[in-house]
């Protein structure tokens, strides 16, 4: 059985998850970058991220990173186009990190709005398909000789600005899940192996009390 302290920490994690904030990794392919970006997404309370891969070698690395992720969902896709269309239909603004004449300082964006942040491939940047989806281009101002930051560092800076704005607006004080989704995720995060067995058997999850123990 899970300890009451750990159960309360898992519950608090889900209470603060931001379902209307996500990040799209557009062909990000280096394992350490994938892992670092996923950690940053977890740290700011993102519930689900998207990993786009056009090559099988990248998909393999992304699949490994997704499998190692315990506390947030990583959706793997072969094209950013349907992902972008789905995000836009859900009401999200799509921000692509890309230095160009139209780009604005990443801190000037309102991240309290439903938002998807797109980070491109390490060497080539975002794909043309990603650029075509953008509502805004954002960049990180720099004063030195370095022309760009590591993609995972850049993602962290943008994500923590989004967290700062959302925290100031009180968005972490309101649960984003329905009651049914919250209880389902709480059980799956608390007892992942048992949840997998019950799903395979087509059985409902037991109810949990305030300490994470079964009530039935």
C-alpha positions in Angstrom: 0.0 0.0 0.0 1.1 3.6 -0.7 2.0 5.7 2.3 -0.4 8.5 3.2 2.3 11.1 2.6 3.0 9.8 -0.9 -0.7 9.6 -1.7 -1.2 13.2 -0.6 1.7 14.3 -2.8 0.2 12.5 -5.8 -3.2 14.1 -5.1 -1.6 17.5 -4.9 0.2 16.9 -8.2 -3.0 16.2 -9.9 -4.8 19.1 -8.3 -2.3 21.5 -9.9 -2.0 19.9 -13.3 -2.6 22.3 -16.2 -4.6 20.5 -18.9 -4.7 23.6 -21.1 -1.0 24.1 -21.3 1.2 21.7 -23.4 4.5 21.5 -25.2 5.1 20.0 -28.6 8.6 18.5 -29.4 8.9 18.9 -33.2 11.6 16.3 -34.1 13.6 16.9 -30.9 15.8 13.8 -31.0 18.7 13.9 -28.5 17.8 11.7 -25.5 19.2 14.1 -22.9 17.1 17.0 -24.4 13.9 14.8 -24.5 14.4 13.8 -20.9 15.2 17.4 -19.8 12.1 18.9 -21.5 9.8 16.2 -20.1 11.2 17.0 -16.6 10.6 20.7 -17.0 7.0 20.0 -18.2 6.4 17.9 -15.1 7.9 20.6 -12.9 5.5 23.3 -14.2 2.5 21.0 -14.0 1.8 20.1 -17.6 -0.4 17.0 -17.9 0.4 16.0 -21.5 3.1 16.7 -24.1 3.4 15.7 -27.7 6.5 14.3 -29.5 6.6 14.5 -33.3 9.0 12.4 -35.3 9.4 12.1 -39.0 12.2 9.5 -38.8 12.1 6.1 -37.2 15.4 6.7 -35.4 13.8 9.7 -33.7 10.6 7.9 -32.9 12.7 5.2 -31.1 14.3 7.7 -28.9 11.1 9.5 -28.2 9.4 6.2 -27.4 12.1 5.5 -24.8 11.7 8.9 -23.3 7.9 8.5 -23.1 8.3 5.1 -21.4 10.5 6.6 -18.8 8.0 9.3 -18.0 6.1 8.4 -14.9 4.1 11.5 -14.1 2.8 12.9 -17.3 1.5 11.7 -20.6 3.7 11.7 -23.8 1.8 11.3 -27.0 3.8 10.2 -30.0 2.9 11.3 -33.5 4.4 11.2 -37.0 3.1 14.6 -38.1 2.6 17.9 -36.4 -0.3 18.9 -38.7 -3.1 16.8 -37.1 -1.7 17.6 -33.6 -1.8 21.3 -34.4 -5.3 21.1 -35.7 -6.5 19.2 -32.6 -4.8 21.8 -30.3 -6.4 24.7 -32.2 -9.8 23.1 -32.1 -9.5 22.8 -28.4 -9.0 26.6 -28.2 -5.2 26.7 -27.7 -2.9 29.4 -29.1 0.1 27.9 -30.8 3.4 29.5 -30.1 6.5 28.4 -32.1 9.9 29.2 -30.7 11.6 30.6 -33.8 13.8 33.7 -34.2 12.4 35.6 -37.2 11.3 39.2 -37.9 7.8 38.5 -36.7 8.9 37.0 -33.4 8.1 38.6 -30.1 9.8 38.4 -26.7 8.6 35.2 -25.1 7.7 37.2 -21.9 5.2 39.4 -23.8 2.8 36.5 -24.4 -0.2 35.8 -22.2 0.3 32.2 -21.0 -2.8 32.2 -18.9 -4.7 31.5 -22.2 -4.9 27.9 -23.3 -1.4 27.5 -24.9 0.7 25.0 -26.9 4.5 25.7 -27.1 6.4 24.2 -30.0 10.1 23.5 -29.8 11.9 22.5 -32.9 14.8 20.1 -33.8 18.2 20.8 -32.3 20.0 21.9 -35.5 17.3 22.7 -38.0 14.7 24.3 -35.7 10.9 23.9 -36.2 9.7 22.3 -39.4 7.8 24.2 -42.1 4.6 22.4 -41.0 5.1 23.8 -37.5 5.8 27.3 -38.8 2.6 27.2 -40.8 0.6 26.4 -37.6 2.0 29.3 -35.6 -0.3 32.0 -34.1 2.8 33.7 -32.8 6.6 33.2 -33.0 8.5 33.7 -29.8 12.2 34.2 -29.1 14.5 34.6 -26.0 16.5 37.9 -26.1 20.2 37.4 -25.6 23.0 39.9 -25.1 26.1 37.9 -25.8 27.8 36.2 -28.7 25.7 33.0 -28.4 23.1 32.8 -31.2 20.8 30.2 -29.6 20.3 28.2 -26.4 20.1 24.5 -26.0 16.5 23.5 -26.8 15.9 22.0 -23.4 17.2 25.2 -21.7 15.0 27.4 -24.0 12.0 25.2 -23.3 12.6 25.5 -19.5 12.8 29.3 -19.7 9.5 29.6 -21.6 7.7 27.1 -19.4 8.7 28.7 -16.2 7.5 32.1 -17.5 4.2 30.4 -18.3 4.2 29.0 -14.7 4.9 32.4 -13.2 2.0 34.0 -15.0 -0.4 31.1 -14.3 0.5 31.1 -10.6 0.0 34.8 -10.3 -3.4 34.3 -11.9 -4.4 31.6 -9.5 -4.7 28.9 -12.2 -2.9 26.4 -10.0 -5.5 26.8 -7.3 -8.3 25.3 -9.4 -8.6 21.7 -10.5 -8.6 21.2 -14.2 -10.0 17.7 -14.3 -13.5 16.5 -14.0 -14.2 14.5 -10.8 -14.4 11.2 -12.7 -11.1 11.9 -14.6 -9.4 13.0 -11.4 -10.4 9.8 -9.5 -9.3 7.7 -12.4 -5.9 9.3 -12.7 -5.4 9.4 -9.0 -5.8 5.6 -8.8 -3.6 5.0 -11.9 -0.8 7.2 -10.6 -1.0 5.7 -7.1 -1.3 2.0 -8.1 0.0 1.8 -11.8 0.5 -1.9 -11.9 -2.8 -2.8 -10.2 -4.6 -0.3 -12.5 -3.1 -2.0 -15.6 -4.3 -5.4 -14.4 -7.8 -4.1 -13.7 -8.0 -2.4 -17.1 -7.0 -5.7 -18.8 -9.7 -7.5 -16.9 -12.3 -4.8 -17.7 -12.9 -4.2 -14.0 -13.6 -0.9 -12.2 -11.0 0.7 -9.9 -11.7 0.5 -6.2 -12.5 3.7 -4.3 -9.7 5.2 -2.2 -10.0 7.0 1.1 -8.1 10.1 2.1 -5.0 8.1 2.8 -4.9 6.1 -0.4 -6.3 2.9 1.1 -9.1 0.9 -0.6 -12.6 1.5 0.8 -14.2 -1.4 -1.0 
